[in-house]
Amino acid sequence: MSDLKDDAIRYAVEQAIAYEPGVRLFDVKVLVREGVVRIQGIVSNLEAKMAAERAAASVPGVRRVDNTLTVEDPRGLDDLDMGHAVDEALVEDPAVDTLEIGARVQDGTAHLIGYADDLAQEEAAIRAASRAPGIKASVSEIDISPGVDIDWVDLKNRVVSALDDADDLLPYGIEVTIETDGRVVLSGSVANENARRRAIEIARTVDGAKAVVDRLQLQ
């Protein structure tokens, strides 16, 4: 029975990944064992790798996703070339202020540096960098500096409200606490990995949140 359920999950994951425009399904192999999904193969860029993982995690029944996809290594590109490509990607994204945010590339990893007003701007920079050819990983060293004093009680209320307003999330098992440095801590339980990701995504978009600490458990 478990094998039949895993087969159904594998098929659903393959279909979900196939809808991602940046992923060529014939270059990706999906393995499932007891609800744990392993995806392997080759993708064109880091954005495609991240998209494939999100697609797999969104499938009901998936307990965890092990993403071992390899980003293509374009011939002739060194760190300097990839750094220029990341700079171009940041400039092309209207949500990124390149006067405040930049990047350096070392061994194929984009290190994002500078300042952002909120986590949404940081996320935009991470997504932009992931579109650059040859980038294997991105590390954010961006300082979140909203420039205003934060009312921790108000921040908690806004996070709770944002979770409650999400039509695609049942937040009743999620507890929200705020640490004194502006970090939002999510604890409690959620139904699946996709719900965990969605809750973190929502919390990160709330103005004033400097980071999100994930302590959620799967039911």
C-alpha positions in Angstrom: 0.0 0.0 0.0 2.8 2.4 0.8 4.4 1.8 -2.6 1.1 2.6 -4.3 0.8 5.8 -2.3 4.4 6.8 -3.1 3.8 6.1 -6.8 0.8 8.5 -6.7 2.9 11.1 -5.0 5.7 10.7 -7.5 3.3 11.2 -10.4 1.7 14.3 -8.8 5.2 15.8 -8.1 6.2 15.2 -11.7 3.1 16.9 -12.9 3.6 19.9 -10.5 7.3 20.3 -11.6 6.2 20.1 -15.3 4.2 23.3 -14.9 7.3 25.2 -13.9 8.4 27.0 -17.1 12.1 27.0 -16.1 12.3 23.3 -15.5 12.7 20.6 -18.2 11.0 17.6 -16.7 13.0 15.1 -18.9 16.2 16.4 -17.1 14.7 15.7 -13.7 14.2 12.4 -11.9 11.7 12.1 -8.9 12.1 9.4 -6.3 9.6 8.9 -3.4 9.9 6.8 -0.3 7.3 7.0 2.5 6.4 10.5 1.5 10.0 11.8 1.3 10.7 13.2 -2.2 14.1 13.3 -3.7 14.6 15.3 -6.9 17.8 15.0 -8.9 19.0 16.0 -12.3 20.0 19.2 -14.0 18.4 22.6 -14.2 19.3 25.8 -16.1 19.7 28.1 -13.0 19.1 28.4 -9.3 15.7 29.9 -9.8 14.6 26.7 -11.5 16.0 24.6 -8.8 14.1 26.5 -6.1 10.9 26.4 -8.2 11.1 22.7 -8.6 11.5 22.3 -4.8 8.5 24.5 -4.1 6.4 22.6 -6.6 7.3 19.3 -5.0 6.6 20.6 -1.5 3.1 21.8 -2.6 1.9 18.2 -3.3 -0.4 16.7 -0.7 1.3 13.8 1.1 4.9 15.1 0.7 6.6 15.0 4.1 10.0 16.4 3.0 11.8 17.3 -0.1 15.5 16.5 -0.6 16.6 18.8 -3.5 19.8 17.4 -5.1 19.3 19.2 -8.5 22.5 20.5 -10.1 22.6 23.9 -11.7 24.1 23.9 -15.2 27.7 25.2 -15.3 27.9 27.4 -18.4 31.3 27.0 -20.1 33.7 29.8 -19.7 32.0 31.6 -16.9 34.1 32.5 -13.8 33.1 34.2 -10.6 33.7 37.6 -12.2 31.4 36.8 -15.2 28.8 35.5 -12.8 29.1 38.6 -10.7 28.4 40.8 -13.7 25.4 38.6 -14.5 24.0 39.0 -10.9 24.5 42.8 -11.1 22.5 42.9 -14.3 19.7 40.7 -12.7 19.5 43.1 -9.7 19.3 46.1 -11.9 16.6 44.6 -14.0 14.4 43.9 -11.0 12.3 47.0 -10.1 11.9 45.7 -6.5 15.6 45.9 -5.9 17.3 49.2 -5.0 20.8 48.7 -6.4 22.0 51.9 -4.6 21.6 49.9 -1.4 22.0 46.3 -2.4 24.8 44.6 -4.3 26.5 41.3 -4.6 29.9 39.5 -4.8 30.3 36.0 -6.2 32.7 33.4 -4.7 33.0 29.8 -6.0 29.6 30.2 -7.7 27.8 31.5 -4.6 26.2 34.9 -4.8 26.7 36.8 -1.5 24.1 39.6 -1.3 25.3 42.6 0.7 23.9 46.0 1.6 20.7 47.3 3.3 17.0 46.8 2.8 14.0 48.3 4.4 12.2 45.0 4.8 12.3 41.3 4.1 10.3 41.7 0.9 13.2 43.7 -0.6 15.7 41.1 0.6 13.6 38.3 -1.0 13.4 40.2 -4.3 17.2 40.4 -4.4 17.6 36.7 -3.6 15.2 35.9 -6.5 16.9 38.2 -8.9 20.3 36.7 -8.1 19.0 33.2 -8.6 18.2 34.0 -12.2 21.8 34.7 -13.1 23.5 31.8 -15.1 25.9 29.6 -13.2 24.9 30.7 -9.7 24.8 27.5 -7.5 23.6 29.2 -4.3 22.8 32.6 -2.8 23.6 33.8 0.7 22.0 36.9 2.1 24.2 39.2 4.1 21.7 42.1 3.7 21.0 44.1 6.8 17.3 44.7 7.4 17.1 48.3 8.6 13.6 49.8 8.4 14.8 53.0 10.1 11.8 53.2 12.5 11.3 52.0 16.0 9.3 48.8 16.1 6.3 48.2 18.4 6.7 44.4 19.1 3.1 44.0 20.1 1.9 45.7 16.9 4.3 43.5 14.9 2.9 40.4 16.4 -0.6 41.5 15.8 0.2 42.2 12.1 1.8 38.8 11.6 -1.2 37.0 13.2 -3.6 39.1 11.1 -1.6 38.3 7.9 -1.7 34.6 8.7 -5.4 34.7 9.5 -6.2 36.5 6.2 -4.4 33.9 4.0 -7.1 32.0 2.2 -4.8 29.1 1.4 -3.6 28.5 5.0 -5.2 27.2 8.2 -3.2 29.0 10.8 -5.0 27.8 13.9 -2.1 25.7 15.2 0.5 28.5 14.7 1.9 30.5 17.6 3.6 33.8 17.0 6.2 35.4 19.3 8.5 38.4 18.7 12.1 38.5 20.0 13.6 41.8 21.0 15.7 42.0 17.9 12.7 42.0 15.6 12.8 38.3 14.8 9.4 36.6 14.3 9.2 33.1 15.8 6.7 30.7 14.4 6.0 27.7 16.5 3.2 25.1 16.9 2.1 22.8 14.1 1.0 22.8 10.5 -0.6 20.2 8.2 2.3 19.8 5.8 5.5 21.1 4.3 3.7 23.4 2.0 1.8 25.0 4.9 5.1 25.5 6.7 6.6 27.3 3.7 3.5 29.4 3.2 3.4 30.6 6.8 7.1 31.6 6.7 6.5 33.4 3.4 3.6 35.4 4.8 5.5 36.3 8.0 8.5 37.5 6.0 6.4 40.0 4.1 5.1 41.8 7.2 6.7 45.2 7.6 9.1 45.4 10.5 10.0 41.7 10.5 13.8 41.4 10.5 13.9 37.6 10.2 11.6 34.6 10.6 12.6 31.7 12.9 10.9 28.5 11.9 10.1 26.2 14.9 7.0 24.7 13.3 6.3 21.0 13.5 4.4 18.9 11.0 1.2 17.3 12.3 
